[in-house]
């Protein structure tokens, strides 16, 4: 992901100036009515020019741009459907706005592409599942309100996880005591969902999550509550097994 370029979509807008006649002399005369040339020369009004009619004078666009600039306007784009004018606009370094292309949709596509690439960039610097280090092992219980996160690793808690406590791991989770709080396994999304499991010697969690799929306490089959259980997410459903 780029470190120095951050793209944002805002409600920023520009005035659109419609050119009805292709006459530079008339254009200059009308622009003088705005009296923008008396303002600070370092300040100009960015704008978009809209042209619907073809013009025969080959230098009309260049003369028009210079005329606008002399009167305090700064054309940065051209709105037209005429191929000949589009080519001149590109040659003049102007952005082209066309009804055939929805600029906001194009911009959304750029943002979506950036978002799609971001996890890939993160994946390049994250350990692969086969390269995970030794699991994070805690020789204690996790108290209510406490949150534990094992980044890029499995998590082993050799104690209880109290109600309202949270244990989170990018890999698997094993609880040696009672799981009564919340457990989030496969948090990073880098492991295959069928490789992830949550295990507990006494299984009665408030919530379990595997790779983003959730199940609440009230949805867990009662025959597994309080027992040694291993749970996985397979075939689009949670599968419970006694251990």
Helices and strands as residue ranges (DSSP letters): E 15-19, H 24-31, G 32-34, G 36-38, E 45-51, H 60-70, E 73-79, H 83-91, E 95-97, H 103-125, G 129-131, E 136-138, E 147-150, E 155-157, E 166-169, E 173-179, E 182-185, G 193-195, E 198-203, E 207-210, E 213-216, G 217-219, G 222-224, E 227-234, E 237-242
